[in-house]
Amino acid sequence: MPTHTLSTPLTDADIETLRAGDVVLLSGTIYSGRDAAHKKLMDLLDRGEPLPFDLNGAAIYYVGPSPAPPGRPIGAAGPTTSYRMDAYAPRLISLGLKASIGKGKRSDAVKQAMREHKAVYLGATGGAGALLSKCITKSTVIAFDELGPEAVREMVVENFPLLVINDAFGGELYARPKLDE
């Protein structure tokens, strides 16, 4: 498995190097967002209002972290099941989102949007939220504070370990080859 060390914002050239099954060590700024936050982002777009962060080259981590322990910027930060954001993801991808991070499979509509707009879906290890949080060096709520753990956060990560689940070419780590019967 090739390993890629990438930094945000991500570019088309970054995305074009990735294939399903590759390892990514991601550094830079990423954003958190789950169901309720995605709904509010769509409401802003529908009203023609700006989003709380620039989507161009951005990565969104589907996470609702636990409270930060003393001396840490964030608590456990394990991935949320991604299909819950599938109704919103194609629109965000069409507006410049380059990576979504979570766990589980994605819908055909999301996979099509990734192919059309050069984006990827990256898997974070479920059940390893405490370990993943050690790669998060800063976390600041930037929108929808009323959502508590589901507020949008701007997070700085260093060598955040991820696996390419869906690439921009239609490759999927979860796909199984058809066997002759």
Legacy VTK file of the C-alpha trace (Angstrom):
# vtk DataFile Version 3.0
C-alpha trace
ASCII
DATASET POLYDATA
POINTS 181 float
0.000 0.000 0.000
1.501 3.339 -1.001
1.607 6.009 1.721
0.956 9.661 0.857
1.817 12.561 3.144
-0.586 15.370 2.248
-1.489 18.786 3.618
-4.667 20.795 3.300
-5.949 22.492 1.305
-5.994 19.542 -1.071
-5.587 20.045 -4.808
-6.746 18.120 -7.852
-3.130 16.955 -8.247
-3.166 15.557 -4.680
-6.424 13.719 -5.311
-5.227 12.296 -8.639
-2.330 10.506 -6.876
-4.643 8.541 -4.570
-6.082 5.085 -5.175
-8.427 2.985 -3.066
-6.372 1.185 -0.441
-3.645 3.833 -0.184
-2.646 5.217 3.210
-2.804 8.980 3.768
-1.089 10.883 6.563
-2.997 14.164 6.521
-1.762 17.396 8.094
-3.225 20.884 8.160
-6.677 22.248 8.841
-9.764 20.043 8.609
-13.353 20.704 9.661
-15.790 18.644 11.674
-19.425 18.201 10.775
-22.187 15.681 11.333
-25.862 15.507 10.369
-27.188 18.584 12.161
-24.244 20.744 11.060
-24.623 19.585 7.453
-28.301 20.547 7.514
-27.359 24.023 8.734
-24.666 24.317 6.044
-27.298 23.497 3.400
-29.632 26.116 4.882
-26.870 28.735 4.563
-26.247 27.752 0.942
-29.985 27.816 0.168
-30.181 31.368 1.540
-27.109 32.447 -0.446
-25.118 33.072 2.732
-21.433 32.238 3.122
-20.327 29.056 4.824
-18.211 29.310 7.994
-15.186 27.931 6.111
-13.889 27.794 2.551
-14.831 24.529 0.823
-12.102 24.812 -1.828
-9.650 22.023 -1.102
-11.256 21.321 2.266
-11.615 18.073 4.189
-14.576 17.398 6.475
-14.294 14.850 9.282
-17.584 13.307 10.321
-16.999 13.413 14.069
-18.699 14.502 17.282
-15.791 14.527 19.733
-16.039 14.024 23.453
-15.075 16.887 25.807
-11.402 17.734 25.948
-9.526 16.423 28.973
-7.199 18.858 30.786
-4.255 19.857 28.626
-5.711 18.479 25.377
-7.474 20.389 22.562
-10.112 17.686 22.082
-11.416 14.471 23.584
-11.883 11.166 21.806
-12.520 11.871 18.121
-13.656 8.705 16.378
-15.426 8.730 13.009
-19.183 8.780 12.524
-20.960 6.563 9.994
-20.681 8.520 6.766
-23.871 7.540 4.939
-25.746 9.870 7.301
-24.169 12.786 5.376
-24.761 11.314 1.906
-27.762 13.551 1.218
-25.505 16.608 1.603
-22.107 15.436 0.356
-22.632 15.689 -3.436
-23.494 19.379 -3.183
-20.489 20.137 -0.988
-18.201 18.154 -3.297
-19.511 20.110 -6.306
-18.597 23.325 -4.463
-14.967 22.329 -3.834
-14.842 19.836 -0.968
-11.947 17.470 -1.756
-12.168 14.899 1.056
-14.655 13.532 3.506
-13.494 11.411 6.431
-15.582 8.848 8.269
-16.432 5.168 8.383
-18.659 2.887 6.337
-19.841 2.852 2.738
-20.983 5.806 0.622
-23.959 6.085 -1.719
-23.718 5.900 -5.497
-24.534 9.634 -5.684
-21.551 10.498 -3.471
-19.236 8.204 -5.449
-20.407 9.818 -8.705
-19.781 13.317 -7.309
-16.265 12.259 -6.286
-15.552 11.054 -9.821
-17.009 14.191 -11.428
-15.263 16.699 -9.157
-12.007 14.927 -8.166
-12.633 14.155 -4.512
-11.988 11.199 -2.205
-13.513 9.463 0.771
-11.019 8.629 3.504
-11.649 6.107 6.247
-10.623 6.705 9.853
-10.401 3.748 12.196
-13.629 3.286 14.140
-13.126 2.531 17.817
-9.804 4.386 17.902
-11.117 7.852 18.793
-8.742 8.325 21.730
-5.739 7.458 19.549
-6.914 9.592 16.627
-7.366 12.590 18.938
-3.607 12.544 19.606
-3.118 13.719 16.000
-5.373 16.750 16.582
-3.251 19.628 17.892
-5.896 22.361 17.898
-9.697 22.455 17.912
-11.853 25.574 17.776
-15.637 25.772 17.354
-16.284 28.059 14.376
-20.032 27.600 13.800
-23.243 26.280 15.322
-22.008 26.231 18.928
-25.561 25.349 19.975
-25.029 21.870 18.525
-22.533 20.967 21.268
-20.334 18.069 20.125
-21.837 18.369 16.631
-20.779 22.019 16.185
-18.474 22.757 13.267
-14.882 22.784 14.462
-11.734 23.910 12.754
-9.112 21.350 13.713
-5.407 21.239 13.021
-4.093 17.719 12.478
-0.600 16.275 12.127
-0.082 12.987 10.308
-3.715 12.003 10.809
-3.775 8.347 9.655
-6.391 7.577 7.005
-7.127 4.987 4.343
-8.495 5.832 0.880
-11.851 4.041 0.687
-13.179 5.670 -2.518
-10.885 7.372 -5.007
-11.699 9.881 -7.739
-11.550 7.167 -10.413
-14.313 4.913 -9.107
-12.020 2.651 -7.104
-13.479 1.374 -3.851
-11.697 -0.475 -1.091
-14.944 -2.132 0.022
-15.798 -3.475 -3.441
-15.574 -7.238 -3.883
-14.675 -8.848 -7.162
-17.415 -10.974 -8.694
-16.480 -14.597 -8.684
-17.391 -16.893 -11.526
-20.167 -19.227 -10.482
LINES 1 182
181 0 1 2 3 4 5 6 7 8 9 10 11 12 13 14 15 16 17 18 19 20 21 22 23 24 25 26 27 28 29 30 31 32 33 34 35 36 37 38 39 40 41 42 43 44 45 46 47 48 49 50 51 52 53 54 55 56 57 58 59 60 61 62 63 64 65 66 67 68 69 70 71 72 73 74 75 76 77 78 79 80 81 82 83 84 85 86 87 88 89 90 91 92 93 94 95 96 97 98 99 100 101 102 103 104 105 106 107 108 109 110 111 112 113 114 115 116 117 118 119 120 121 122 123 124 125 126 127 128 129 130 131 132 133 134 135 136 137 138 139 140 141 142 143 144 145 146 147 148 149 150 151 152 153 154 155 156 157 158 159 160 161 162 163 164 165 166 167 168 169 170 171 172 173 174 175 176 177 178 179 180
